Amino acid sequence: MQTEIHAIRVSNSERASNRKYAKQEKLSQGDLVRRALRAYGVTSEPTKAKSGYDVIKHLIGSCKGVSTDLTTNPKHMEGYGR
């Protein structure tokens, strides 16, 4: 694959967002931009499909101060579905 360098102007907030999400996804900023271009349909290269886990993994363990037995304690199911 032949590559080419593109320089673009972005606002400070766009640059900060790009850095934040690249770090969050453990990607380089360029990889994040290339992924966005592919998702937008700009390139013909296929994108790697994300699993459900990949989509929500940043949420796991993010709820603090809640009951840890939500899936095992029957009292949490009282009135469910009514």
URHUUR-V659848 format. One record per pair of residues at least 12 apart in sequence whose C-alpha atoms are under 7 Angstrom apart, sorted by the first residue. I is the first residue (numbers start at 1). J is the second residue. D is the distance in Angstrom with one decimal. If there is no record, write none. Layout:
I;J;D + I;J;D
This chain:
none
